[in-house]
């Protein structure tokens, strides 16, 4: 019999449509796998009763001939998505008891498309981090074991729980959010595929905010086609989100299976940075070769402001975080630590409720927004952000897409990350932050492996609202690379 937790979304839909499997069977298989894989700490909240009820209703709709596009597909939501009646924590103590009375637009779209929700997956606290190590609920483990067969590697972040769950077979796909690489980097570390769509393509309404001009929802799944299927349902205009763009959503799946002969693929010379892991560089070279063999024209391009993207990102993101997180004060929907005065209540609540990394970024953001430093840091960063944007605009007059690494290294160990300074940790976003600042779509997919057998992802970057070309190029690269490796099936701790 087919191992149901090994199926990707498109395979499962085919079997469901043929009525060879049921949504209930699919949900039960994943719930059993979740139980075995709890030591990975991928989930913060499991919702088995909800999943089985959703699956039963899904099977009935299919029997009645009214199946929806993703009917019966078992997914997880990153715990930044507000889910009506279900705990939503942003992996923070300050929201550890928050149960929303409303559903985020994107998660509602997926409900309306027929998905079955298995639970809420772990993340770095308020999406601030690259490893899930900042989560109040503990770190998630990468299902790819180290050379000793131990689970000592980080899954990346902030959507580390999403990537780990998909990679380990604890769900078929998961929602993520990407502010500076938080879909693409964990996808690379866990050997799965994830896309950050164009800024404004998916609604941000009902998603706990980190940096409002950068945050974007997107899917993490096991293939390019699966991401295309998910994004078609997640995307679309939302009048409740002022940053949502009123633009039709194409049929992304229709972009797959087309050749790329004559397409111009840019390779930015500035992305060949000092310190890049040799295996990552070798995988990048492999990707360039495969696209060239598929008929694409490889063009070296220059994006001179790339080196400024990382510092600009952390100034802008921290400034926006400082503003967004001011609402968590102990007065309304958060946990509260009392004080003798109102100011003391604020201070006690926020000191107790926020983790070190969140406090660090709030302080950085408050500093760059302060009267004496606003022009020197924040305004200057916004001006340089425009130059980064202009780099992309210029190169896309010459090429159809870009190919770069997704992360400078394969997955790192917890010990290695614990011994890194915050700045060294931030350097892990060096390849992903430029596309975030420019708001262009970018997809990470596994293409190679390190000498230790760990997955390495490459990033396909496209023009604004041209996810179709991103999917087209990524589909060709996926087929050419033939990446079939998976982590060992979780046996339980």
C-alpha positions, -999 to 999 in steps of 0.1 A, spaced: 0 0 0 11 36 -7 29 52 23 6 81 27 30 104 45 55 101 16 30 116 -8 33 151 -21 3 173 -26 -2 166 -64 2 128 -59 -23 128 -30 -49 148 -50 -46 123 -78 -53 94 -55 -81 112 -37 -97 121 -70 -95 84 -80 -110 75 -46 -80 52 -40 -75 69 -6 -97 90 16 -90 123 34 -96 106 67 -69 80 59 -45 108 49 -52 127 81 -49 96 104 -15 87 87 -1 122 94 -15 123 129 3 90 137 35 103 121 32 135 142 30 114 174 62 95 164 79 128 155 71 148 186 107 149 196 114 171 166 92 197 183 79 209 150 44 216 163 34 240 191 -3 230 190 -17 198 175 -54 198 164 -63 161 158 -100 165 165 -102 194 141 -82 175 115 -104 144 116 -136 165 114 -122 185 85 -112 152 67 -147 136 72 -164 167 58 -139 167 29 -146 131 20 -184 139 20 -179 168 -3 -158 146 -27 -185 119 -26 -211 146 -34 -191 158 -64 -183 192 -50 -146 187 -42 -125 219 -40 -90 225 -54 -71 212 -23 -98 189 -9 -84 167 18 -48 179 18 -33 178 53 -14 209 61 0 228 91 0 266 97 29 285 110 20 298 145 20 334 132 -13 328 114 -43 337 135 -67 308 136 -102 312 150 -106 294 183 -71 279 182 -41 290 202 -19 314 183 13 323 201 39 336 176 62 313 197 62 340 224 54 339 261 35 371 258 10 355 235 11 321 251 -26 322 260 -39 341 230 -69 325 212 -81 346 182 -118 352 175 -110 355 138 -92 337 110 -63 352 89 -72 358 53 -46 333 39 -55 304 63 -92 311 55 -84 308 18 -68 274 24 -98 263 45 -121 274 16 -98 254 -8 -105 222 12 -74 217 33 -73 198 65 -54 215 93 -32 193 115 -20 220 138 2 251 143 40 247 138 69 262 156 87 294 146 113 318 160 96 342 184 77 368 164 96 354 134 128 369 147 156 344 142 170 318 117 168 286 137 137 284 159 161 287 188 143 319 200 110 301 204 95 302 239 83 266 233 118 253 226 138 247 194 127 225 166 150 198 152 160 193 116 149 158 105 181 155 86 205 139 110 242 148 114 271 126 104 267 107 137 230 100 130 220 125 157 193 152 154 216 181 163 210 204 134 187 235 132 159 235 107 165 272 99 140 299 106 119 316 112 96 291 94 117 262 108 88 243 122 70 245 88 101 232 69 109 205 95 73 192 95 71 190 57 105 174 54 97 148 81 63 138 67 44 154 97 23 173 72 21 175 34 27 213 32 28 242 55 23 279 55 53 301 62 61 338 63 92 354 49 105 388 60 142 384 51 144 348 41 123 329 66 107 306 40 137 302 17 165 295 43 146 268 62 135 252 29 172 250 20 182 236 53 155 209 53 156 198 17 122 211 7 108 238 -15 94 272 -5 85 305 -22 82 340 -10 59 356 -35 59 392 -46 52 416 -18 14 423 -19 6 390 -36 -8 374 -4 -27 392 23 -10 399 55 -43 404 74 -45 382 105 -8 373 104 12 385 135 34 413 122 71 416 124 81 441 97 51 453 77 69 465 46 87 431 43 65 403 57 49 381 31 30 348 33 40 318 13 40 280 11 65 253 20 61 219 3 80 190 -12 80 201 -48 77 231 -71 43 219 -83 30 216 -48 41 252 -41 23 264 -72 -8 246 -62 -7 261 -27 2 296 -38 -27 297 -63 -51 293 -33 -32 316 -9 -28 345 -32 -53 372 -41 -65 407 -33 -78 414 2 -94 448 9 -87 443 46 -49 446 39 -38 480 26 -6 465 12 -25 438 -8 -23 444 -46 -55 442 -66 -41 419 -93 -54 386 -107 -38 354 -97 -24 334 -127 -27 296 -131 8 288 -117 6 251 -125 1 259 -162 36 275 -161 52 242 -153 64 217 -179 75 244 -203 111 246 -216 134 275 -209 152 276 -242 162 312 -249 154 324 -213 182 346 -199 192 337 -164 213 362 -145 241 352 -121 249 382 -99 287 384 -94 282 401 -60 266 370 -46 300 352 -48 309 364 -13 338 356 10 329 329 34 305 310 12 306 273 19 325 254 -9 296 229 -12 271 257 -17 294 272 -44 296 238 -61 258 234 -60 254 269 -75 278 260 -103 258 228 -108 226 248 -111 241 271 -136 253 242 -157 219 224 -156 200 256 -167 225 261 -195 221 225 -206 183 231 -206 188 258 -232 189 289 -210 214 317 -217 235 324 -186 243 361 -181 267 375 -155 251 406 -140 261 432 -115 240 443 -85 264 467 -68 243 475 -38 240 439 -27 266 444 0 244 470 17 212 449 17 219 431 50 225 461 72 197 480 55 173 451 62 182 449 99 177 487 103 143 487 85 130 454 100 140 463 135 124 498 132 92 483 120 93 456 147 97 483 174 65 499 162 45 467 156 54 452 189 44 482 209 9 468 210 19 440 233 17 459 266 -3 437 290 -34 458 287 -53 440 260 -48 405 246 -14 395 260 -3 379 293 1 405 320 26 411 348 12 436 372 30 467 385 23 495 409 19 520 380 9 517 344 45 522 332 56 495 356 29 472 342 42 478 307 78 473 317 71 441 337 49 426 311 73 432 282 104 422 301 88 389 311 70 382 279 96 389 252 127 368 246 163 382 243 163 384 205 130 402 204 141 427 230 174 432 211 155 440 179 130 463 196 159 482 212 178 484 179 146 496 162 138 522 188 173 535 186 173 540 148 139 557 151 150 581 179 152 618 173 189 620 172 195 590 148 164 589 126 180 607 97 214 590 101 201 555 102 164 550 92 161 575 65 195 566 50 186 529 51 154 537 32 174 555 5 198 526 1 168 502 0 157 521 -31 191 515 -46 188 478 -40 154 479 -56 169 497 -86 195 470 -90 168 444 -95 148 467 -118 179 472 -139 190 436 -142 154 425 -150 157 447 -181 184 423 -192 174 389 -178 142 369 -171 153 355 -137 182 352 -114 199 321 -99 217 325 -65 223 304 -34 196 304 -8 219 303 22 257 306 26 259 272 44 240 239 48 222 234 81 243 243 111 243 226 145 227 240 176 261 242 193 276 262 164 247 286 164 248 291 202 284 301 199 278 326 171 273 364 178 240 379 167 258 396 138 272 362 126 237 347 128 223 377 108 248 369 81 229 338 73 203 360 56 229 375 32 215 359 0 178 363 9 174 399 22 180 417 -12 149 401 -27 129 409 4 139 446 3 130 448 -34 97 429 -29 104 405 -57 94 368 -58 120 342 -48 118 304 -45 143 280 -29 145 244 -40 170 216 -32 196 210 -59 226 194 -42 241 180 -11 271 188 11 300 164 17 281 155 49 250 146 29 229 176 39 206 194 14 216 226 -3 190 249 -19 193 274 -47 172 304 -51 153 315 -83 144 352 -82 119 368 -106 104 401 -116 76 416 -96 44 395 -100 61 371 -124 59 341 -102 51 322 -134 86 325 -147 100 317 -113 80 284 -112 89 277 -148 126 280 -142 125 262 -109 105 233 -124 132 228 -151 159 230 -125 141 206 -102 137 180 -130 173 184 -141 187 182 -106 166 151 -98 170 157 -61 153 126 -45 170 124 -11 149 125 20 157 124 57 155 91 74 119 84 84 114 95 120 113 65 143 107 84 175 130 95 203 
